[in-house]
């Protein structure tokens, strides 16, 4: 699960998906992680508003931001991202990797409500983080149902 800085959208999506697979008792079949296309926030915890939003839904995360690596393209079956800019960057990076096995897609393509883009809430309010959470929950549920 990839976003630009790995402190807002992608850690929310990662935590949501991890809870879903744990609740479904299929966590041993999934390796779940999140990363950034940029190196801006490497090592940082998620935004406090992201952590607060997750906590409000009974979800904890200890994630620290990291940047996407070449190994990710060779290890993961799916790399799901938040917007077209991420998608472009990931496809460009994947072209430099031999044996890229990851299918790179927008997480929003799985949204039953057809909200393709998950907007960055960084400059927004708590309400924007809640919107991201709700989108991620819908998309992750639909993705899990399709790929389970």
N, C-alpha and C positions, 0 to 999 in steps of 0.2 A: 504494500500500500504506500503510494508515493505522493508527496506534495513538495512544494518548493523548499520549505525550511524544516519540515518534520517536527513542528512544535504545536500545530493546531489541528488541521484536518486529518493527516495520516495517523497520528497517534490515537485520535478518537476512533477512526475506522479500525485500526489494529486492535484496540481494547474491546470494541464492540464485537468484532469477529471472533476474538479469542473467547469472549463470554458465550457467544452463540455456540461455538463448537464444544465448549466445556459443558454447557447446558444440555446439548444433544449427545454428550458422551462420545464424541468422535475426535477429541483433541489430539489423540495419538496418530490420527491420519493426516493432520495438518501441521505444517510449519508456518507460523504467522509472524511477520515482522513488518516494520515500516521504516522508511528512509526518505531522504531528501535528494532532490536533483542538485541543490546548491550545497556549499560547505559552510554557510553562514552560522549555523547554530550547533555544529557538531559538539556532542558532549552535554548539551543543555537538556534539562527536563522540559516536558511540555509546558506551554503557556498556562499560567495559574487559572485562567478562565476555562481552559480545556479540562484541566484536572477537576475543577469545581463542577463543571457540567457532568463529567463522568461520575463523580462522587454522588451527585444528585440522583443518578440512575443506579447507584449501588455497584459501580465499577471502579476498580483501582488499577493503576498502571505504574510501573517503575521504569518505563521506557526512557532512554537517553537518545537524543537526536544523533543520527549518523547519515553519511552520504551513501548513495547507491554505489555498489562496486561492480566490477566485471563479473565476479563470482555470482552475484545475484541473478544475472541474466542466464547463467549456466545451471543454477541450482533450483530456482523457483519455476513452477509451471505457469503461474500467473503473476504479472505485475500490474496492479490496478492503480490508476492515478486519478487526480481530482479535476483537472481541467486540460484544455487543449495545449497550453504552454508546456505543462508537464509531459503530455503525450508526445509532443514534438521533440522535446529534450531527450526523453527516454528512447524514442525510436532512433534518434541520431546516435546516442550512446550505444545502443544495441547493434548498430551497423559496424561498430568497431570491435565487436566481440565475436570470436570464432565459437561455433557451437551454441549460439543463443537458442535456448529451448523455451524461454518465457513467452507467453502470449501477453502482449502489452495492450491494455484496454482502459477506457474510462470506467471507473466504478459506477458512474451514473448510467451506463448503458443497461444496468440491471434494475434501475429504479422503476417500479410499477407505476409511479406517478410521472414518469418521463422527464424528470428534472436531470438533464444530462450532465450539467456542470455543478460541482460542489464548490461554491465560492469561498474564498479565503476570508475567515471572520476576523482576522488580526486587527483590522482598523475599525471593527464594528463593536457591537454590544454583546452582553450575555445572551440576548435573544438570538443573535446571529450564530453563536456557538450551539445553542439549542437546535437551531435549524440544521446545522451541520450534523449534529448527533442524529436527528430524526432521519435525514437523508441517508447517512451511513447505515443506520439500523435497517431501513427499508432495502437498501442496495445489498447489504451483506446477507440479509435473510434470503433474498431472491437468488443471489449468487450461490449461496450454500445449497439451496434447494435444487438449483440447476446442476451443480457440480458435485453433489453429495453421492 
